[in-house]
Amino acid sequence: GAGVSQSPSNKVTEKGKDVELRCDPISGHTALYWYRQSLGQGLEFLIYFQGNSAPDKSGLPSDRFSAERTGGSVSTLTIQRTQQEDSAVYLCASGKVGNNEQFFGPGTRLTVL
Amino acid sequence: ELKVEQNPLFLSMQEGKNYTIYCNYSTTSDRLYWYRQDPGKSLESLFVLLSNGAVKQEGRLMASLDTKARLSTLHITAAVHDLSATYFCAGPLNYGGSQGNLIFGKGTKLSVKP
């Protein structure tokens, strides 16, 4: 079956611009996660959605970062006024409630010039 | 807060040799996950270990979990070049949780040479 998909695969932007990253989870998965992977910081948790519950935003690094999940499916991660330190690969994962196994998408490589 | 430490961070092996990657975690956890990442690719789920003493094997890889020692191991048997990748272990932030974010180790970059 189809896995987690993300778009775009690569995004180059100028400092100060806003960007939107999209994630399509595996059908039927109620949990959706955003992580960020960078050379200096490894894999960091950003935000977590589960069903209709309020998202866990505890990993968002600043108020420039926000995310929403529409209809319990597609999610969009928005970064406002991008900074060079935002450059990283942004990974989305989805999973079922149960053993908490998470399935990752291919990621979006964000480069802020 | 859960901390996950892997060692070694870099591992260069010869084909045919055996080796073990270690994953220590700082607080009580009842489960542990292993992922593989190839260069430029995303993370692929390898093993989900859900209880003390759990052992899982897939091909030349075997993972185990000792919750009392807060230790998981990934053992590589008779390494082949195709196993070259970065391996991550991860633990759940919330003990006993069926969901929630994972805390990842820094990864072990494995290079298998002929």
Interface residues (C-beta under 8 A of the other chain):
Chain A: A31 Y33 Y35 G42 L43 F45 Y48 Q50 D56 G59 L91 A93 G95 V97 G98 N99 N100 E101 Q102 F103 F104 G105 P106 G107
Chain B: R31 Y33 Y35 K41 S42 L43 E44 S45 V48 L50 F88 A90 P92 L93 G97 S98 Q99 G100 N101 L102 I103 F104 G105 K106 G107
